[in-house]
């Protein structure tokens, strides 16, 4: 999957670089793995502004402006928090697009309501956020690998729909 992530990152780079658009990340359970996959492609600094690893609710609130009451009522592992993380990253990092991940990678930390392997991914702009939910527990390392790969792939498909391919030859 690592090679696939590099291929996806390269495609993301081409779309964003040629359109002049920027990207940032807001990661909780993935701990910076999405950002790491993005910067694996040389030249990422042309469009990737940075990432926020918001492993605690305090950081989600302070840096990503996730509402305290939302975190209290729904926990950090929900669709609404993933959406708020994208919007917060767009605002804080001053980027056009953001990718976010929040969940329980394991091996512990799950509950009956939110079992290990539950990961919410979100991506888009501050005005157009899309989400998807992962629910399989394949073990911590694989859960994180799958979340990273799925987030990158979903974001690439999204920008393929929203950013037209380059008209440049070459």
C-alpha positions in Angstrom: 0.0 0.0 0.0 2.9 2.3 0.5 3.8 2.3 -3.2 0.1 2.9 -4.0 0.1 5.9 -1.6 3.1 7.4 -3.4 1.3 7.0 -6.7 -1.9 8.6 -5.3 0.2 11.4 -3.7 1.9 12.1 -7.0 -1.6 12.4 -8.7 -2.7 14.7 -5.9 0.4 16.8 -6.4 -0.2 17.2 -10.1 -3.8 18.3 -9.6 -3.1 20.8 -6.8 0.2 22.2 -8.2 -1.2 22.9 -11.6 -4.4 24.4 -10.2 -2.6 26.6 -7.6 -4.6 25.1 -4.8 -3.3 24.2 -1.3 -3.8 21.3 1.1 -3.4 20.7 4.8 -4.2 17.9 7.2 -5.9 17.5 10.6 -5.1 14.1 12.0 -6.0 12.4 15.3 -5.7 8.6 15.2 -3.5 8.6 12.1 -0.9 10.8 13.9 0.5 12.5 10.8 0.6 9.5 8.5 -1.5 11.2 5.9 0.8 14.2 5.9 3.8 11.9 5.7 2.3 10.1 2.7 1.7 13.5 1.0 5.2 14.8 1.6 6.8 11.6 0.3 6.4 13.1 -3.1 9.2 15.6 -3.9 7.8 19.1 -4.5 5.0 18.7 -2.0 6.0 22.1 -0.4 4.5 23.8 -3.5 1.0 22.9 -2.4 1.1 21.2 1.1 1.1 23.9 3.8 1.2 21.6 6.8 -0.7 19.4 9.2 -2.1 19.5 12.7 -1.9 16.3 14.8 -4.7 16.8 17.2 -4.5 13.7 19.3 -6.3 15.3 22.2 -9.6 17.0 22.4 -7.8 20.1 23.8 -5.8 20.5 20.6 -9.0 19.8 18.5 -10.7 22.7 20.3 -7.8 25.2 20.4 -6.3 24.7 16.9 -9.1 23.3 14.9 -12.0 25.1 16.6 -13.9 21.9 17.2 -16.8 22.8 19.6 -16.3 21.6 23.1 -19.9 20.7 23.5 -19.8 18.6 20.4 -16.8 16.6 21.7 -18.6 16.2 25.1 -21.9 15.0 23.5 -20.7 12.9 20.6 -17.0 12.1 21.5 -14.2 12.8 19.1 -15.0 9.8 17.0 -18.0 11.0 15.0 -18.8 12.4 11.6 -19.4 15.9 12.9 -16.0 16.1 14.5 -14.3 14.9 11.3 -16.2 17.6 9.4 -15.2 20.3 12.0 -11.6 19.2 11.7 -11.6 19.8 7.9 -13.1 23.2 8.3 -10.8 24.1 11.2 -7.7 23.0 9.2 -8.8 25.1 6.2 -9.1 28.1 8.5 -6.1 27.6 10.7 -3.7 26.6 7.9 -5.2 28.9 5.4 -5.6 26.2 2.7 -8.1 25.4 0.0 -8.5 21.8 0.9 -8.0 19.6 4.0 -8.1 15.9 4.9 -9.0 14.8 8.4 -9.0 11.6 10.4 -10.4 10.8 13.8 -11.0 7.4 15.3 -9.9 4.5 17.5 -7.1 2.5 15.9 -6.7 0.1 18.8 -5.8 -2.2 20.3 -7.7 -0.6 23.2 -9.9 2.3 23.7 -13.1 1.0 22.0 -16.5 0.8 23.5 -19.7 -1.1 22.5 -21.0 2.1 20.9 -17.6 2.9 19.2 -15.6 -0.2 18.7 -11.9 -0.4 17.8 -11.5 0.2 14.1 -14.0 2.9 13.9 -12.4 5.8 12.0 -14.1 8.8 10.4 -12.4 10.4 7.5 -13.3 13.8 6.0 -11.9 15.8 3.1 -12.9 18.8 1.1 -13.1 22.5 1.4 -14.5 24.6 4.3 -17.8 24.8 2.3 -17.9 21.3 0.9 -16.8 18.5 3.2 -17.3 14.8 2.4 -17.0 11.9 4.9 -16.6 8.2 5.1 -16.5 5.8 8.0 -14.2 2.8 8.4 -15.5 0.1 10.8 -13.3 -3.0 10.4 -10.7 -3.8 13.1 -7.6 -5.3 11.4 -5.2 -4.5 14.2 -3.7 -1.1 14.9 -1.0 -1.0 12.3 -3.3 -2.2 9.5 -6.2 0.1 10.7 -3.9 3.1 10.4 -2.5 2.0 7.0 -6.0 1.5 5.6 -7.2 4.8 7.0 -4.3 6.7 5.4 -4.7 4.9 2.1 -8.5 5.4 2.1 -8.2 9.1 3.0 -5.7 9.8 0.2 -7.7 7.8 -2.4 -11.0 9.5 -1.5 -9.4 12.9 -1.6 -7.9 12.2 -5.0 -11.3 11.1 -6.4 -12.8 14.3 -4.9 -10.3 16.6 -6.6 -10.6 14.7 -9.9 -14.2 15.8 -9.8 -13.6 19.4 -8.7 -10.3 20.3 -10.3 -10.2 19.8 -14.1 -7.1 18.1 -15.5 -4.3 20.3 -16.7 -4.4 21.6 -20.2 -0.6 21.6 -20.4 1.1 19.2 -22.7 4.1 17.2 -21.5 
